[in-house]
Amino acid sequence: MKHLILGLLLCGCLSAAAQAPYTITLNKAANQPAPALQSYCIATLGSYWLLIGGRTNGFHGTAGSGSTFPTSASNTSIWVIDVSSNKSWKAAIPANLQYQLSSTNIAYYQDGNTLYLIGGYGAGCANDGCYQTFPQLTAIDVQRTIAAVQNGYALNNYIKTTTDSRMAVTGGYLVKLNDWFHLVMGQNYTGKYSGGVTGKYTEQIARFKIDNSGSAPAITNYSVITTNEQYNGANQFHRRDYPSVKMVMPANRNVGVAVFGGVFNNQGGPFINPVYFEDMGFNTLAQIDTNFRQRFCMYDCAAVSAYNSSTGEAYVSFIGGITDWYIDDSGNEVPGNASNFMPWFNRVSTIVRSMNGTQEYPQRNVTLPGYIGANAAFILNPAISLIDKSGEVIDYAKLQTGKNLIGWMYGGIEATAPQSNGFNPTSASSTIYEVWLQKN
């Protein structure tokens, strides 16, 4: 069943008073027990973090005769991190699960005590060959897996997997709205990655339920949402590696999902129109905001979502990553160009969305500790109040005036300059940063 979508008809105008109501800053946390990882999956249980998959090196590059995703830099361990006690534990991935669970850009979602993993890209054999996008759906018991890693127990009893060709997606996003999971966009890439060679993009949002009651998880009630709308010669759903978060929809105040940026359109650049979708019970409604043209933070990065019930405004803040426009040394907003195309970014940019339209506000005068944030994750402070049932959206009205520790940013790619090359290398980060929101 396919559900077609219509362009968003909200007015793009903003009142003169609209502005980012806060500033985000990062401080290096006192405890640093985590490994260097980027593009990983994470689940949380109290102060414990469960880390699976991802890479131990930096940007993958796009050229060379060798592999751009060498198995030597795959994360072959399952990690448990306790930031509060400054401790870490690790265990080898079970042999029957090693290929998917050591891959990169897996779509994942924590549903209560279960961490679901879908797809991912990597080698499917013991050397730098057999590269593929894995057609697996895997369900992990978070609490028991954490205990097993800490105590050296076998992990197989707490991890279930199934093969389903519809799950062969990498660079996508997995989210649950009400009873429905949504696997959002992404691609199926086969063979060694090479710049200029694309995989098969899904160009869809898959909607389904997961039955995890048996010996293996099963997909039920599967359908897809598609669009015919184009941007720069490409389908608007032809996206991967974008920042996406749950977001309150101003029109009805339901918690939906927002997809921002993503790559690549037919001109080799990012998409600039956000996609919003929400579960309506009997189907999923998706809309493209063609009245807003995003400029900053276009690539997967740590992102913070909040909602202000007093004003009806939804906020999404992106922490660094890769941008289209950038801020020059004089504080000017400059479009990406041939000499600085899609550079690494060292600032936070905030989207403000209301019934009056959408605007973005890069933090001009406050920079990050470096060119960080790409393929990193934001981990919420459990003490922060959230919008009812969202599990991810901060209740902005309940934050105190002044500084609030809203969570942590961990890992990702760290660059040494706006453009990376042999003289300006990148690496995977092991740093845990405190994320502070200064409410005005």
Secondary structure, 3 states (H helix, E strand, C coil): CEECCEECCCCCCCCCCCCCCEEEEEEECCCCCCCCCECCEEEEECCEEEEECCECCCCCCCCCCCCCCCHHHECCEEEEEECCCCEEEEEECCHHHHHHHCCECCEEEEECCEEEEECCEEECCCCCCCEEECCEEEEEEHHHHHHHHHHCCCCHHHEEEEECHHHCCECCEEEEECCEEEEECCEECCCCCCCCCCCEECCCEEEEEEECCCCCCEEEEEEEECCCCEECCEECCCCECCCEEEEECCCCCCEEEEECCCECCCCCCECCCCEEEEECCCCEEEEECCCCCCCCCCCCEEEEEEEECCCCEEEEEEEEEECCCEECCCCCEECCECCECCCEEEEEEEEEEECCEEEEEEEEEEECCCEEEECCEEEECCCCCECCCCCCCEEHHHCCCEEEEEEEEECCEEECCCCCCCCCCEEECCCEEEEEEEEC
